[in-house]
C-alpha cells in the first residue's frame, strides 16, 4: 500500500478537525459518569455515541458486554495481510463535576475560550476518543495495520474491564498498545511516558489502654494511643518529607524536568508552603517513593472529650517507583512501621491493597517509532516523563500480551487540562498533533522501518 506523506496526513487531519471538535463538544454534553449512584442512561448514550461517531468514518464498532459493568466500545479493523496489530485504548466515562468544585461554566456544555475547549471530559478522556477517531478517519477507516479499538466505560470507577482482559486475553493481542489517556506536560512539547508508580497501602492500629480514661487523672503517665500512632506515622518521613522506609528503590529521573511553578500551580500549594522531598521534582514524582496518611480513625475535634484514646488507626499509603516489587515494598513498609510505634504498645498492621508499578522501556519497536512520529508531528524533541499515578489496567494488559509495546500518550496536558478538577479543558492542537503522530506511527509500523 502506498504511504501518505506527512504533509498529506497533516492536510487530511487539519481538514477533519472542525468536525472532530464538533464531535468532542457533543460528547462533552453527555454526562457519562459511571459511578454507581449516577444514572445509567447517559453512560449508555455515550457508548452509543462513540459507535455512531466511528461508523461515520467507516469504522464498524459495537458494544462489547463487560460482565458486571458498562459495555466497552469495540472495533476490529482488519489491515493488510501480515500487518502488525495496534490496540487503541481510551475511556468514555468521566469524573463527576459537582457545582461545589467551582466551575465557571456548565461542565456539560462545551465552551470555547482562549483557544481551549472547557467541559467535563473535554480532556479526560473524550479527547482520547476523538484523537483515535481522527487518526482512523485520516485513513478513511482503513488503516495500514490491524487495529483494535477498545473504549472503556468504567475507567473512573470500579473497572470491570481488568477481569475481562484476564478472562479474554486473546482479544487483547497486539504489537503495540496506544494508551490514549495521558498528555504532554505543556501544550506543543511532546513527551512519552515510560513509567507509572505503583501503590501499597496498609492499615495500622495501635492499642495502649483497655478503655478510654480521664486525661486529667491519667494523662502524663498512661499511654495515649492516638499520640503513639501520630509518633509512629511521623517517623515514616524525615523532616523534609522524604520517605525513610529502608530498602525501597529510589532513582534520579533522567528525562524531562517538572517545573516547580507548574507543580505549585497544579497542586494548589498555598503561599509560603514549602515543597517536600529532595532531588529533582521529576524524581520526587516519578522515580522515588512517597508516603501519605490517607485517613485516621480518631474522635473529631467536635467530639473530642477529656479522654485518653485507648486505640487509634490509620491508613498509610506508599507510592513506589518502577523497579520496586510491591510485595517487597509491603513487607518493608509494614515492618518499618511496626518498629516506629513507641513504648511497646499493641500494634496490628493489616496489609491493604497493592498495585504494581508499570515500566515501559524506551527501546521497544513501537516506542522508538512513536518518538520519531511525535518529533515529526510537533517539530520538537521528545522528552521522557513518568506518571505518579497508577493504572492497574495496564498491568492486566501486559499480562495478557507480554510482548506488546505500550505507547502512553494523549491530549491531556498537565499544565492546563485540570482533569478531575473544575474547568477541565483541552487544547485542540494537542488532539490534532497527537492524531497525526498516531497516523504516522501506524504507517511506520506497517512499513516495518524505524
Ligand atoms: Zn482518564
Boltz pocket constraint, residues with backbone or C-beta under 6 A from the ligand:
constraints:
  - pocket:
      binder: B
      contacts: [[A, 91], [A, 124], [A, 125], [A, 155], [A, 181]]
      max_distance: 6.0
